Amino acid sequence: MPANVPALDFRPEPSTIPESPGCYQFKDRNGRVLYVGKAKNLRARLANYFTGWSGLQERTRQMLRTAREVDWIVVDSESEALHLEYTLIQRHKPRFNIRYTDDKSYPYLVLSTSEEVPRAMVRRGRIRRDDRRFGPYAHAYAIRETLDLLLRVFPVRTCRQGTYDRAARLGRPCLLFHIDRCTAPCTGEISVEDHRALVDDLADFLEGRTADEVLERLETEMQTAADHQLYEAAARLRDQLFAARKALEKQVVVSTRREDFDVVAVHEDEIEAAVQAFFVRNGRLMGRKGWTVDKVDPVTTPELLTRFLVQLYEEREDDVPPLVCVPVEPADKDDLALLLGDIRRDADLAQGASRTRERVEIRVPQRGDKKRALETVEENAREAFQRNRLKRGSDFNARSRALEELQEALGLEDAPLRIECVDISHLGGTEVVASMVVFEDGLPRKSEYRRFKLSQDRNDDYAAMHEVLRRRFRRLLEEQAQPIVDDDGEARKFAYPPNLVLIDGGPGQLNAALAGVADVLRQEDDSVPGPEAFPTGEDVAPVAAPAGGIVDDVAFAALAKQFEELWLPGRRTPVVLPRGSEALYLVQRVRDEAHRFAVTYQRTRRRSSVQRSELDDVPGIGPTRRAALLERFGSVAAIRRSSVEDLMTVHGLSRTLATQVLEHLGEGEDATSGGAGG
């Protein structure tokens, strides 16, 4: 290993590393986790990082240049190491680990069995653990068509909670009841227990367990109604039978046997991969999902499959099948099978079932239905891979070049792996707000975006920039004074300084930002210059950045819109990035994202200020009571025309409050003392 590689400074003595299974973590100078790995033998695995520098991939070399320490956690078994690796990656989101990115947010059909009165709905994103989900489906319109058909056979509730509560309060079911798409548990047309049984019947049908029984029952009831000359009832049953058959046709039959299994396939090259998974229940295709992968560390196809299957079933812990079909045997197959078996057993125990420890079978199919299903999934993975290659934003090589070019142009010691960009937005000096967006490894980290409502509403971008940077770095100082990991075991998001702070503006905005940082440093060191050392205006020159403490390793730059120039502290001439360079594309993208985020927040603030109601100024009327009044009466004008007794029908409104509302709205004595018609 070359002598100028920092990894030599923290290389542990081999005798101090245990020869046990476990996980290891490389960290940077601020204690942030850069990479998490697992090993059957920690000593042998870590030795590979500190010998044979020429044999390491460039991405691994970059990680070792950035790292400043390595530590490890010993576990009892290799299956525990697999689980711990997933947990650590989810907690720290290391920038040098493989990232599985959904190629879209897939919709599920969800039955909200966690609620007292469950409802059927189409939902994307996170789903409650106790709810029953079916899918994911490739297209939302397909699942909505299926749900519309099934509601004719299983008319369960689909309305939102507000609609349900309003119908219950008024004692009148909504239109869905009158067109036979709901049984109206809100008004007692069906009991809560019978409605839940209907939801369970729908779930069993979707899982394919009762499909034949339902079709046979509907056909028998239809024939019986026709025999008794109940032709309207027979026609309704005929329509239900047609809807049930059509819903079943939408579920592709994959296997001639009623069995549960998943099929996973990969298509890859040296840089990236596409993974597709099909979920088969009772022999029918119930859902599919796809992921794209940036191979940021060297990994074989078996290793890639192992990591993917751990992540897939840790996220789908309530739906682990007994069989998983794959194109090649994954690495650590036996340990992976045990881990998936544990996940499946724990999910069954949580639902009240009893199950002993068992392996989940992981098989490479050689013939029959499963082999044909695997070929179909492989074709889907190949097509997804080709589509992903066309997306420049996810091209790892382009991002790496952009960071390296930016590092060279700005003269930075390390590549700016974390960039924070600040922008100001206002409308003529009103509703002044700011945004801070975060890019890590050239990609947006939206969970760490921040919005600022500034303390003064005036048309002064310099003062606004000063305040934002002061608040951001004060937060950094406060976070760094505490442990990196909080009481819940989560890493503090703003305990790590950025590598580069990008300011939207020119030298004046840059100086204002530096003055804000200097204010924070002055709390620790009186020798830091005051605001007068950082002049702002149209024709000022950038001042040298304050040094010391939390900003020792932070670079600052301002991107001026007119000529796309980068102004650096202490330099009287800007840095001009070459047109068409990846570095220029990156800083423009970061700047544009900060502008979009700031403008969106400013418009939201402006819209909410316009939407104020006269009710906002009534003592005792908060957002909840205001919403209840407007929902009940429809408008402030209708409230003004109402009586005290009318207002008292709203939950939470006493006679005193009702009187205050009418007095504030300026209604005369007649309304406050009598009925609307009295």
Secondary structure, DSSP 8 states (H G I E B T S, - for coil): --TT-GGGGG---GGGS-SS-EEEEEE-TTS-EEEEEEESSHHHHHHTTSS-GGGS-HHHHHHHHH--EEEEEE-SSHHHHHHHHHHHHHHH--TTS-EEEESS---EEEE-TTSSS--EEEE-S---TTSEEE---S-HHHHHHHHHHHTTTS----S-HHHHHHHHHHT---HHHHTTS---GGGTSS-HHHHHHHHHHHHHHHTTSSHHHHHHHHHHHHHHHHHTT-HHHHHHHHHHHHHHHHHHHTS-B--SS---EEEEEEEE-SSEEEEEEEEEETTEEEEEEEEEEE--S---HHHHHHHHHHHHHHHTTT---SEEE-SS--TTHHHHHHHHHHHHHHHHHHTT--------EEE---SHHHHHHHHHHHHHHHHHHHHHHT-GGG-HHHHHHHHHHHHHHHT-SS---EEEEEEEEEETTEEEEEEEEEEETTEE-GGG-EEEE-S--SS-HHHHHHHHHHHHHHHHHHHHTS-SB-TTS-B-TTSS--SEEEEES-HHHHHHHHHHHHHHHHTT-TTS--GGGS--SSS--------SGGGTT-EEEEEETTTTEEE-TT-SS-EE--TT-HHHHHHHHHHHHHHHHHHHHHHHHHHHHHT--GGGGSTT--HHHHHHHHHHHSSHHHHHTS-HHHHTTSTT--HHHHHHHHHHTT--HHHHHS-S--
